[in-house]
């Protein structure tokens, strides 16, 4: 199921719509998986935590949570075949990531432990424990390359529960949910 484009082009562009919990019903500590561009062509995933003050209300403050990163598995299947008129396409920075499974990156002006997701590679990001699921919650439309837009309320945005997130490329990087368990759409007026 197509979720939209990935954050791989503009530095500090962030997708913040993947959660460990269904945030429409969560209360207390919640986790989100950010996909952030750290430089043109290199993006990373990291985990943040926050506290929902009441059911359906998102945290006002999120904190990087490096210990939770061990619960995220990233599998890089290598570069996509993007031949342009018989010649390999130039892929910015895509093959310059040799940091291993976890590394420190500058993310939005702070140092954070994250896992690399190279641009134009086929990469699968999933919960490290078999059988666990994540939740996509639709956000408001993006207006620029600034902070991520807010998650839409339950009556306006869709929700997808899934087992893995796949990053891939055609002309630009995009994300799909794999192993969809549940898909809730808002009621039409």
C-alpha positions in Angstrom: 0.0 0.0 0.0 1.5 3.3 -1.1 2.2 5.8 1.7 3.9 8.6 -0.3 7.3 10.0 -0.9 10.3 9.5 1.4 12.4 12.2 3.0 15.6 12.1 1.0 16.0 15.3 -0.9 16.1 18.3 1.4 18.2 18.4 4.6 16.1 18.0 7.8 13.0 17.1 5.7 11.2 14.7 8.0 8.4 12.1 7.7 6.9 11.6 11.2 3.8 9.5 10.5 4.9 6.0 11.6 4.2 5.0 15.2 4.6 1.8 17.3 1.1 2.4 18.8 -2.2 3.5 17.3 -1.9 7.1 18.5 -5.7 7.7 18.1 -6.3 5.4 21.0 -2.9 5.6 22.9 -2.6 7.1 26.3 0.8 7.5 28.0 4.3 6.8 26.4 4.3 6.4 22.6 7.0 5.9 20.1 7.4 7.2 16.5 9.8 6.3 13.8 11.2 9.3 12.0 12.6 9.2 8.5 14.9 12.2 8.1 17.1 13.5 5.3 20.6 14.3 6.8 22.1 15.5 3.5 21.1 15.3 -0.1 20.6 11.6 -0.9 21.1 10.2 2.6 18.3 9.7 5.1 18.1 7.9 8.4 15.5 6.4 10.7 15.5 7.1 14.4 13.0 6.6 17.2 11.5 9.3 19.4 9.2 8.9 22.5 6.6 11.2 23.9 3.8 11.1 26.4 0.1 11.4 25.2 -1.6 13.4 28.0 -5.0 11.8 27.0 -6.4 9.4 24.5 -6.0 10.7 20.9 -3.9 13.7 21.9 -0.4 13.7 20.6 2.6 14.6 22.7 3.7 18.3 22.6 7.3 17.3 23.1 9.2 14.4 21.5 12.7 13.1 22.6 15.2 11.0 20.7 15.3 7.5 22.2 18.5 5.7 21.2 17.8 2.6 23.2 14.6 2.0 21.3 16.5 1.9 18.0 17.5 -1.7 18.8 13.8 -2.6 18.2 14.1 -1.4 14.6 15.4 -3.6 11.9 16.8 -2.1 8.6 17.5 -4.4 5.6 19.3 -2.7 2.6 18.9 -4.9 -0.5 21.2 -2.6 -2.5 20.7 0.0 -5.2 17.7 0.2 -7.4 18.3 -0.3 -11.1 17.7 3.2 -12.4 19.3 3.0 -15.9 18.7 6.1 -17.9 19.0 5.4 -21.7 21.3 2.4 -21.0 23.6 4.2 -18.6 23.4 3.9 -14.8 21.8 7.0 -13.2 24.0 9.1 -11.0 22.9 8.5 -7.4 24.0 11.2 -5.0 25.7 9.9 -1.8 23.9 6.5 -2.1 27.0 4.4 -1.8 28.8 6.5 0.7 27.2 5.0 3.8 29.5 2.6 5.5 28.7 3.4 9.1 27.3 0.0 10.0 23.9 -0.6 11.3 23.8 2.3 13.7 25.7 5.6 13.6 25.5 9.2 14.9 24.2 11.8 12.6 23.3 15.5 12.9 19.6 15.6 12.7 17.9 19.0 12.9 20.9 20.5 14.6 21.3 17.8 17.2 23.4 14.6 17.3 21.2 11.5 17.2 21.8 7.7 16.9 20.1 6.5 13.8 20.1 3.8 11.1 20.9 4.8 7.5 18.4 4.5 4.6 20.4 5.3 1.4 18.6 7.1 -1.4 17.7 4.9 -4.4 18.2 1.7 -2.5 15.5 -0.8 -1.8 15.4 -0.8 2.0 12.9 -2.5 4.3 12.4 -1.1 7.8 10.4 -3.2 10.3 10.0 -4.0 14.0 12.9 -6.2 15.0 10.6 -8.7 16.8 8.7 -10.9 14.5 4.9 -10.5 14.6 4.9 -6.8 15.8 3.2 -4.1 13.8 3.5 -0.4 13.3 0.9 2.2 12.5 0.8 4.9 9.8 -1.3 7.9 10.5 -2.0 10.3 7.7 -0.7 13.8 8.2 -2.0 17.1 6.9 -0.6 18.0 3.4 3.1 19.2 3.5 3.5 22.9 2.6 7.3 23.1 2.5 10.4 21.4 3.7 10.1 22.5 7.2 8.9 20.6 10.2 6.6 17.6 9.6 2.9 18.5 9.3 0.6 17.4 12.1 -1.2 14.0 12.1 -4.9 14.4 11.1 -7.6 13.6 13.6 -9.3 10.2 13.5 -12.3 11.6 11.6 -10.1 13.1 8.8 -7.1 10.9 8.3 -6.5 7.3 7.4 -4.7 4.7 9.6 -2.8 1.7 8.3 -1.4 -1.1 10.6 1.4 -3.0 8.9 4.4 -5.2 9.5 7.1 -3.5 7.4 7.9 -0.2 5.6 9.6 -0.5 2.2 11.6 2.4 0.7 12.1 2.2 -3.0 12.5 4.4 -6.1 11.1 5.2 -9.5 11.8 8.8 -10.2 11.8 9.8 -6.5 12.0 7.8 -3.3 8.7 6.6 -2.0 7.4 4.4 0.9 4.9 1.5 0.9 3.4 -0.4 3.8 4.0 -4.1 3.5 2.0 -6.8 5.3 -1.1 -4.6 5.9 -3.1 -5.9 8.8 -5.7 -3.1 9.0 -6.6 0.0 7.0 -9.1 2.5 8.5 -10.4 5.3 6.3 -12.3 8.4 7.6 -16.0 8.5 6.9 -16.9 10.6 3.9 -19.2 13.6 4.5 
